[in-house]
Amino acid sequence: MAAAQRMISVPAVLPRLCIRGGHLMDPANGINAKMDLWIADGSLVAITPMGQMLDGFEADHVMEAGGHVVCPGLIDLSARLREPGFEYKATLESEMRAAIAGGVTRLVCPPDTDPALDEPGLVASVQRSRFAGAECIAG
């Protein structure tokens, strides 16, 4: 019997976005300055100096990022997700929402739950029980 598949709804065309005037921090590319980012179909198209228009690009939405840091997604190398065993402190959902709000896009979790999440079967069980079909939206 084939495993059940999840259907994810994705718009046919993602909006064209300009993130304007944010402080771009991208150590991998040596960038640490106020810049504008141009995004189409979910991918970065260009990075330009703040205020410089991109020829031929018409944004569907402009996000004013002045006073904010714009950076690649952060990775938390020691995320304490509390489940299973310590749900009275926090739930997977509350911890994931907190991570997203802080710009964290990847989590690495030590096996300090009770029981420890130290084998693939336990990890899969937690994933199935809590996040089957869940959507995370950063706002």
Phi and psi restraints in degrees (value plus and minus 20) as a CYANA .aco file:
   2 ALA   PHI     -93.8   -53.8
   2 ALA   PSI     126.0   166.0
   3 ALA   PHI     -88.4   -48.4
   3 ALA   PSI     127.1   167.1
   4 ALA   PHI     -84.8   -44.8
   4 ALA   PSI     121.4   161.4
   5 GLN   PHI    -127.8   -87.8
   5 GLN   PSI     123.4   163.4
   6 ARG   PHI    -113.3   -73.3
   6 ARG   PSI     116.4   156.4
   7 MET   PHI    -117.7   -77.7
   7 MET   PSI     111.1   151.1
   8 ILE   PHI    -132.4   -92.4
   8 ILE   PSI     107.4   147.4
   9 SER   PHI    -105.1   -65.1
   9 SER   PSI      99.1   139.1
  10 VAL   PHI    -146.1  -106.1
  10 VAL   PSI     113.2   153.2
  11 PRO   PHI     -79.0   -39.0
  11 PRO   PSI     128.5   168.5
  12 ALA   PHI     -79.6   -39.6
  12 ALA   PSI     -59.1   -19.1
  13 VAL   PHI    -152.5  -112.5
  13 VAL   PSI     102.4   142.4
  14 LEU   PHI     -95.9   -55.9
  14 LEU   PSI     127.1   167.1
  15 PRO   PHI     -86.2   -46.2
  15 PRO   PSI     130.1   170.1
  16 ARG   PHI    -104.9   -64.9
  16 ARG   PSI     109.7   149.7
  17 LEU   PHI    -146.6  -106.6
  17 LEU   PSI     121.2   161.2
  18 CYS   PHI    -139.6   -99.6
  18 CYS   PSI     103.0   143.0
  19 ILE   PHI    -120.6   -80.6
  19 ILE   PSI      89.6   129.6
  20 ARG   PHI    -125.0   -85.0
  20 ARG   PSI     110.0   150.0
  21 GLY   PHI      55.0    95.0
  21 GLY   PSI      -6.3    33.7
  22 GLY   PHI    -101.0   -61.0
  22 GLY   PSI     138.6   178.6
  23 HIS   PHI    -102.8   -62.8
  23 HIS   PSI      82.4   122.4
  24 LEU   PHI    -100.9   -60.9
  24 LEU   PSI     102.0   142.0
  25 MET   PHI    -138.6   -98.6
  25 MET   PSI      89.4   129.4
  26 ASP   PHI    -157.5  -117.5
  26 ASP   PSI      64.8   104.8
  27 PRO   PHI     -77.7   -37.7
  27 PRO   PSI     -53.6   -13.6
  28 ALA   PHI     -82.4   -42.4
  28 ALA   PSI     -49.5    -9.5
  29 ASN   PHI    -130.8   -90.8
  29 ASN   PSI     -10.0    30.0
  30 GLY   PHI      47.3    87.3
  30 GLY   PSI      11.3    51.3
  31 ILE   PHI    -128.1   -88.1
  31 ILE   PSI     109.4   149.4
  32 ASN   PHI    -171.2  -131.2
  32 ASN   PSI      56.2    96.2
  33 ALA   PHI    -180.8  -140.8
  33 ALA   PSI     145.6   185.6
  34 LYS   PHI     -95.5   -55.5
  34 LYS   PSI     102.6   142.6
  35 MET   PHI    -161.8  -121.8
  35 MET   PSI     149.3   189.3
  36 ASP   PHI    -132.3   -92.3
  36 ASP   PSI     118.6   158.6
  37 LEU   PHI    -131.9   -91.9
  37 LEU   PSI     120.9   160.9
  38 TRP   PHI    -140.1  -100.1
  38 TRP   PSI     102.4   142.4
  39 ILE   PHI    -146.6  -106.6
  39 ILE   PSI     113.4   153.4
  40 ALA   PHI    -158.6  -118.6
  40 ALA   PSI     119.7   159.7
  41 ASP   PHI      33.2    73.2
  41 ASP   PSI      14.1    54.1
  42 GLY   PHI      58.6    98.6
  42 GLY   PSI     -13.9    26.1
  43 SER   PHI    -143.8  -103.8
  43 SER   PSI     127.7   167.7
  44 LEU   PHI     -88.0   -48.0
  44 LEU   PSI     105.5   145.5
  45 VAL   PHI    -115.5   -75.5
  45 VAL   PSI     -65.3   -25.3
  46 ALA   PHI    -179.7  -139.7
  46 ALA   PSI     138.4   178.4
  47 ILE   PHI    -143.3  -103.3
  47 ILE   PSI     106.5   146.5
  48 THR   PHI    -147.5  -107.5
  48 THR   PSI     137.8   177.8
  49 PRO   PHI     -77.8   -37.8
  49 PRO   PSI     128.9   168.9
  50 MET   PHI     -72.9   -32.9
  50 MET   PSI     108.6   148.6
  51 GLY   PHI      68.9   108.9
  51 GLY   PSI     -30.7     9.3
  52 GLN   PHI    -103.1   -63.1
  52 GLN   PSI     104.8   144.8
  53 MET   PHI     -96.1   -56.1
  53 MET   PSI     133.9   173.9
  54 LEU   PHI    -123.0   -83.0
  54 LEU   PSI      96.4   136.4
  55 ASP   PHI     -77.1   -37.1
  55 ASP   PSI     111.1   151.1
  56 GLY   PHI      60.1   100.1
  56 GLY   PSI     -15.8    24.2
  57 PHE   PHI    -129.2   -89.2
  57 PHE   PSI     101.2   141.2
  58 GLU   PHI    -136.8   -96.8
  58 GLU   PSI      91.8   131.8
  59 ALA   PHI     -95.4   -55.4
  59 ALA   PSI     118.0   158.0
  60 ASP   PHI     -95.6   -55.6
  60 ASP   PSI     -48.3    -8.3
  61 HIS   PHI    -166.2  -126.2
  61 HIS   PSI     115.6   155.6
  62 VAL   PHI    -132.9   -92.9
  62 VAL   PSI     104.5   144.5
  63 MET   PHI    -123.6   -83.6
  63 MET   PSI      95.4   135.4
  64 GLU   PHI     -98.5   -58.5
  64 GLU   PSI      94.7   134.7
  65 ALA   PHI    -132.3   -92.3
  65 ALA   PSI      -7.6    32.4
  66 GLY   PHI     -74.1   -34.1
  66 GLY   PSI     114.2   154.2
  67 GLY   PHI      63.8   103.8
  67 GLY   PSI     -18.2    21.8
  68 HIS   PHI    -140.5  -100.5
  68 HIS   PSI     136.4   176.4
  69 VAL   PHI    -112.8   -72.8
  69 VAL   PSI     114.7   154.7
  70 VAL   PHI    -136.5   -96.5
  70 VAL   PSI     104.6   144.6
  71 CYS   PHI    -171.8  -131.8
  71 CYS   PSI     145.1   185.1
  72 PRO   PHI     -81.0   -41.0
  72 PRO   PSI     138.6   178.6
  73 GLY   PHI     -75.1   -35.1
  73 GLY   PSI     118.7   158.7
  74 LEU   PHI    -106.3   -66.3
  74 LEU   PSI     134.8   174.8
  75 ILE   PHI    -137.9   -97.9
  75 ILE   PSI     103.9   143.9
  76 ASP   PHI    -112.1   -72.1
  76 ASP   PSI      91.7   131.7
  77 LEU   PHI    -104.5   -64.5
  77 LEU   PSI     -20.6    19.4
  78 SER   PHI    -169.7  -129.7
  78 SER   PSI      40.4    80.4
  79 ALA   PHI     -98.6   -58.6
  79 ALA   PSI     107.9   147.9
  80 ARG   PHI    -119.4   -79.4
  80 ARG   PSI      81.0   121.0
  81 LEU   PHI    -112.5   -72.5
  81 LEU   PSI     -27.7    12.3
  82 ARG   PHI      50.9    90.9
  82 ARG   PSI     -37.9     2.1
  83 GLU   PHI    -129.5   -89.5
  83 GLU   PSI     119.9   159.9
  84 PRO   PHI    -104.0   -64.0
  84 PRO   PSI     139.3   179.3
  85 GLY   PHI      87.6   127.6
  85 GLY   PSI     -48.1    -8.1
  86 PHE   PHI    -147.4  -107.4
  86 PHE   PSI      18.1    58.1
  87 GLU   PHI     -81.9   -41.9
  87 GLU   PSI     -41.9    -1.9
  88 TYR   PHI     -88.8   -48.8
  88 TYR   PSI     -39.1     0.9
  89 LYS   PHI    -107.4   -67.4
  89 LYS   PSI     -63.1   -23.1
  90 ALA   PHI    -190.0  -150.0
  90 ALA   PSI     137.4   177.4
  91 THR   PHI    -127.7   -87.7
  91 THR   PSI     144.4   184.4
  92 LEU   PHI     -76.2   -36.2
  92 LEU   PSI     -62.9   -22.9
  93 GLU   PHI     -82.5   -42.5
  93 GLU   PSI     -66.3   -26.3
  94 SER   PHI     -86.1   -46.1
  94 SER   PSI     -57.4   -17.4
  95 GLU   PHI     -89.3   -49.3
  95 GLU   PSI     -59.3   -19.3
  96 MET   PHI     -85.8   -45.8
  96 MET   PSI     -62.3   -22.3
  97 ARG   PHI     -82.6   -42.6
  97 ARG   PSI     -59.8   -19.8
  98 ALA   PHI     -84.2   -44.2
  98 ALA   PSI     -61.5   -21.5
  99 ALA   PHI     -81.6   -41.6
  99 ALA   PSI     -67.9   -27.9
 100 ILE   PHI     -80.3   -40.3
 100 ILE   PSI     -63.2   -23.2
 101 ALA   PHI     -81.5   -41.5
 101 ALA   PSI     -48.3    -8.3
 102 GLY   PHI    -111.9   -71.9
 102 GLY   PSI     -14.9    25.1
 103 GLY   PHI      67.2   107.2
 103 GLY   PSI      -9.7    30.3
 104 VAL   PHI    -105.0   -65.0
 104 VAL   PSI     106.8   146.8
 105 THR   PHI    -133.0   -93.0
 105 THR   PSI     -31.7     8.3
 106 ARG   PHI    -159.1  -119.1
 106 ARG   PSI     123.1   163.1
 107 LEU   PHI    -145.1  -105.1
 107 LEU   PSI     120.5   160.5
 108 VAL   PHI    -139.7   -99.7
 108 VAL   PSI     103.1   143.1
 109 CYS   PHI    -132.7   -92.7
 109 CYS   PSI     105.5   145.5
 110 PRO   PHI     -92.7   -52.7
 110 PRO   PSI     134.9   174.9
 111 PRO   PHI    -101.9   -61.9
 111 PRO   PSI      44.9    84.9
 112 ASP   PHI    -134.7   -94.7
 112 ASP   PSI       3.0    43.0
 113 THR   PHI    -110.7   -70.7
 113 THR   PSI     158.3   198.3
 114 ASP   PHI    -151.8  -111.8
 114 ASP   PSI      79.2   119.2
 115 PRO   PHI     -96.8   -56.8
 115 PRO   PSI     139.1   179.1
 116 ALA   PHI     -84.7   -44.7
 116 ALA   PSI     117.4   157.4
 117 LEU   PHI    -104.3   -64.3
 117 LEU   PSI      57.8    97.8
 118 ASP   PHI    -141.9  -101.9
 118 ASP   PSI      -5.4    34.6
 119 GLU   PHI    -165.8  -125.8
 119 GLU   PSI     129.7   169.7
 120 PRO   PHI     -75.6   -35.6
 120 PRO   PSI     -56.3   -16.3
 121 GLY   PHI     -82.8   -42.8
 121 GLY   PSI     -61.1   -21.1
 122 LEU   PHI     -87.0   -47.0
 122 LEU   PSI     -62.7   -22.7
 123 VAL   PHI     -81.9   -41.9
 123 VAL   PSI     -65.9   -25.9
 124 ALA   PHI     -81.7   -41.7
 124 ALA   PSI     -58.5   -18.5
 125 SER   PHI     -82.5   -42.5
 125 SER   PSI     -64.8   -24.8
 126 VAL   PHI     -84.3   -44.3
 126 VAL   PSI     -63.0   -23.0
 127 GLN   PHI     -80.2   -40.2
 127 GLN   PSI     -65.0   -25.0
 128 ARG   PHI     -86.5   -46.5
 128 ARG   PSI     -62.2   -22.2
 129 SER   PHI     -90.8   -50.8
 129 SER   PSI     -51.2   -11.2
 130 ARG   PHI    -127.1   -87.1
 130 ARG   PSI     -55.9   -15.9
 131 PHE   PHI    -140.0  -100.0
 131 PHE   PSI      -4.5    35.5
 132 ALA   PHI     -82.1   -42.1
 132 ALA   PSI      93.0   133.0
 133 GLY   PHI      60.6   100.6
 133 GLY   PSI     -15.0    25.0
 134 ALA   PHI     -93.5   -53.5
 134 ALA   PSI     128.5   168.5
 135 GLU   PHI    -139.1   -99.1
 135 GLU   PSI     120.1   160.1
 136 CYS   PHI    -133.8   -93.8
 136 CYS   PSI     109.9   149.9
 137 ILE   PHI    -145.9  -105.9
 137 ILE   PSI     100.6   140.6
 138 ALA   PHI    -111.8   -71.8
 138 ALA   PSI     110.6   150.6
